């Protein structure tokens, strides 16, 4: 039986508030093909350097910081609380440059951003585990809320600023 990774990508706005812009949970429910879908592919050597899954600790330490980050967005809180999880950690985008195994992940994320996959703040998630939904996909997001969310998305710091985005990762137990 394998170990699956769950991830959430947050970006910071110019007021230093964090916003969820993509997650593995959203990708599973979205009808579009996206480059970022392959981030969830099982890669045990990478999981090992990220968080120690199925491997001894690297001599230079894990790339993730244990636990959840400070100032977690509301959407990320809902997603994190929805799953039974193990090995929770987070890292700023720039940390992916610190290990050769993580560079392919960083390259994939940069290409996904260039394709526009991380340019919008995600609609509000709801539910638990297999029953997670998102208000835009469920067609319950009001037009006003959608316009406000899309307008606020314009205030996100550039993805090229690798200190202005982070990933929260956890694994199935």
C-alpha positions in Angstrom: 0.0 0.0 0.0 1.4 3.4 -1.0 1.6 6.8 0.7 -0.3 9.6 -0.9 0.6 13.3 -0.6 -1.9 16.0 0.0 -0.9 19.6 -0.6 -2.2 23.1 -0.5 -0.5 26.0 -2.2 -1.0 29.5 -0.6 0.1 32.9 -1.9 0.6 36.1 0.0 -1.1 39.4 -1.0 0.5 42.8 -0.7 -1.0 43.1 2.9 0.9 39.9 3.8 -2.3 37.9 4.2 -2.2 34.3 2.9 -4.7 32.9 0.4 -5.2 29.3 -0.8 -4.8 29.3 -4.6 -4.7 25.5 -5.3 -4.9 22.2 -3.5 -4.8 18.6 -4.4 -8.4 18.4 -3.2 -9.5 21.1 -5.7 -7.7 19.3 -8.5 -9.5 16.1 -7.8 -12.9 17.9 -8.2 -12.0 20.3 -11.0 -13.0 19.3 -14.5 -9.9 20.8 -16.1 -6.6 19.1 -16.9 -3.9 21.0 -15.0 -0.1 20.7 -14.9 -0.2 20.9 -11.1 -2.0 17.6 -10.9 1.3 15.7 -11.2 2.5 17.3 -8.0 0.5 14.6 -6.1 2.3 11.8 -8.0 4.0 9.4 -5.6 7.6 10.2 -5.4 9.1 8.5 -2.3 12.6 10.0 -2.6 11.1 13.5 -2.7 8.6 12.7 0.1 11.7 11.6 2.1 13.5 14.9 1.8 10.4 16.9 2.3 9.2 15.2 5.4 10.9 11.9 6.1 8.3 9.7 4.7 9.7 6.2 4.1 13.3 7.3 4.5 15.8 8.2 7.2 16.3 11.9 7.8 18.6 13.6 5.2 21.9 14.8 6.7 21.0 18.4 6.1 17.4 18.1 7.5 14.0 18.0 6.0 12.8 20.7 3.6 9.6 21.2 5.5 9.0 22.8 8.9 6.9 20.6 11.2 3.3 21.6 11.8 1.1 24.1 10.2 2.3 27.6 9.3 1.3 30.8 11.1 -1.5 32.8 9.5 -3.0 29.9 7.7 -5.8 31.0 5.3 -9.3 30.1 6.2 -9.6 27.8 3.1 -6.4 26.0 4.1 -7.6 25.6 7.6 -10.8 24.0 6.4 -8.9 21.7 4.0 -6.3 20.7 6.7 -9.1 19.9 9.2 -11.0 17.8 6.7 -8.4 15.0 6.5 -6.8 12.5 8.9 -3.2 13.4 8.3 0.3 12.5 9.2 3.7 14.2 8.8 2.2 17.7 8.4 4.7 20.4 7.4 5.1 23.5 5.2 7.8 25.2 3.2 8.2 28.5 1.4 8.7 28.2 -2.4 12.4 29.1 -2.1 13.1 26.0 0.0 12.5 23.8 -3.0 15.8 25.1 -4.4 17.7 23.5 -1.5 17.6 20.0 -2.7 18.1 18.5 -6.2 15.1 16.1 -5.8 12.9 19.1 -5.2 14.0 21.1 -8.2 11.8 19.1 -10.6 8.8 19.9 -8.3 9.7 23.6 -8.4 10.0 23.5 -12.2 6.6 21.9 -12.5 5.1 24.5 -10.1 6.6 27.3 -12.1 5.2 25.9 -15.4 1.8 25.6 -13.7 1.9 29.2 -12.5 2.9 30.3 -16.0 -0.2 28.5 -17.3 -2.3 30.6 -14.9 -3.1 27.8 -12.4 -2.2 29.8 -9.3 -3.5 33.2 -10.3 -6.8 33.1 -8.5 -7.7 32.7 -4.9 -9.7 29.5 -4.5 -13.4 29.6 -3.7 -14.4 28.5 -0.2 -14.1 24.8 0.5 -16.6 22.9 2.6 -17.2 19.4 3.9 -15.0 16.5 5.1 -12.6 14.0 3.4 -14.3 12.4 0.5 -17.1 14.9 0.7 -15.0 18.1 0.2 -16.6 20.6 -2.1 -15.8 24.1 -3.3 -18.5 26.8 -3.7 -17.5 27.6 -7.3 -17.6 24.0 -8.4 -20.9 23.3 -6.5 -22.3 26.5 -8.1 -23.2 27.9 -4.7 -20.8 30.9 -4.8 -22.7 34.1 -5.3 -21.9 36.3 -8.2 -20.8 39.1 -5.7 -18.5 36.7 -3.8 -16.9 35.5 -7.1 -16.3 39.1 -8.3 -14.8 40.0 -4.9 -12.6 36.9 -4.9 -11.3 37.5 -8.4 -10.7 41.2 -7.7 -8.8 40.3 -4.6 -6.7 37.8 -6.6 -5.2 40.8 -8.4 -3.4 41.8 -5.1 -1.4 38.5 -4.9 2.4 39.0 -4.9 4.2 37.6 -8.0 4.8 33.9 -8.0 8.4 34.7 -8.9 8.8 35.9 -5.4 9.5 32.5 -3.9 9.1 33.9 -0.3 5.5 34.9 -1.1 4.1 31.4 -1.7 4.2 28.3 0.4 3.1 24.7 0.3 1.5 22.8 3.2 2.0 19.1 2.7 0.7 16.0 4.6 0.4 12.4 3.9 -2.2 9.7 4.2 -1.6 7.6 7.4 
